[in-house]
Amino acid sequence: MPKVQVVDASGKKVTQRELAPEVFEAKVSVPLMHQVVVAGMAAIRRGSHATKTRGDVSGGGRKPWRQKGTGRARQGSIRAPQWTGGGVAHGPHPRDHSMRVNKKMKRGALRSALTDALTSGKVSVVDDLRFDEPKTRRAAEVIEALELEGAVLLVLPGPSTDGIVERSFRNLASVRVAYVPALGVYEVLAADRVLFTQGALDALEGRTQPAQDQAEAPAEVPAEDAEEAEA
């Protein structure tokens, strides 16, 4: 079972944590990760590119010169693609670039990316992140104390109620904040270091529900009351 060191915000070792093997010890499939990343990049494309064909360009309704006898090549319209100001042949037109990727493939690709990140030493775990007020300086001190260099991906269990942690880190150009429910394969692969909180790992491994999904469950109705209600 894979293990990782858990440190506090100052970089001191707190404990050692065992990671779920089904998440951090999965088979690394490069083709699967590539397919999911390509689909994700295609999904954010607007697809609004457009060009005008010879039928969309105004003008050109008259034949520029007669068919024979001029010594020049025959032409039917000054809006043909070979003319300056004419239409575009085989140009792009608005379309949907999205590609279908099922949930099983997305989960498998994310597990592959997380396993690769762990084996390559990119994963770090901090016990908790709490600030009294939004302070970019405090966030920079945490990054420096944990010796995180390059592009850092900070993974939180979900949006915090006060948003202090997110606002503290968002001004750092090298840090990107992500939430467990929306954690993407590309984000994990593109980051030089991936920093999890303990709560984020719990949510990722399914031990707890993500913060934004936590809702009060309806109270269970006693069996006797349920039978009376059905009656």
Secondary structure, DSSP 8 states (H G I E B T S, - for coil): --EEEEE-TTS-EEEEEE--HHHHS----HHHHHHHHHHHHHHT---------TTTSS---S-SS-SSSSSS---S-TTSTTSTT---TT------------HHHHHHHHHHHHHHHHHTT-EEEES----SS--HHHHHHHHHHTT--SSEEEEESS--SS-HHHHHHTT-TTEEEEEGGG--HHHHHH-SEEEEEHHHHHHHTTSS--GGG---------HHHHHHHH-
